[in-house]
């Protein structure tokens, strides 16, 4: 594997589990929703393993169909405050973004999280300023693992797929990159196991985001 410097112009990041640890906020909002609708709480690991496909997909397996819309309303109302109280940057994330920005790379976010919560999170954690473009699941007809999110971002910048790198934490992120024919770096700070990620064959696996600059 060769160094990426000089070959890559655009770096696209997933948000949750890659740059941001919002699991405590998600777990809090999820179980608040369950209690509000008289469903049993779920353990943190079960909830964590269900993260990554957007909030509707997160809740759907755990509530009756007739309760899903109400569950979404409750979850989203609670989650706004929960994100502010319980989210944090993953160690090294800010330094990595600062390094890449100074090096002249274009930076984007590709998240299945709804846009309003993505922006709230990024502004609260003071990383919004680093990004040139943000695209979220509720702005798409086909969220991850479909390639649409990466293809739209690539077209926005007018670069090639070979000039694009995607960084994410889940096997669904690897599937998305493979579908878009984009190189993908997987970090092990999210809800997918190393085995699940390896099975999808990313370009490279690193322990966490702080190792990314060494590839350049």
Secondary structure, 3 states (H helix, E strand, C coil): CCCCCCCCCEEEECCECCCEECHHHHHHHHHHHHHHCCCCCCCHHHHHHHCCCCHHHHHHCCCCHHHHHHHHHHHHHHHHHHHHHHCEECCCHHHHHHHHHHCCCEEEEEECCCHHHHHHHHHHCCCHHHCCEEEEHHHCCCCCCCCHHHHHHHHHHCCCHHHEEEEECCHHHHHHHHHHCCEEEEECCCCCCHHHHHHCCCCEEECCHHHHHHHC
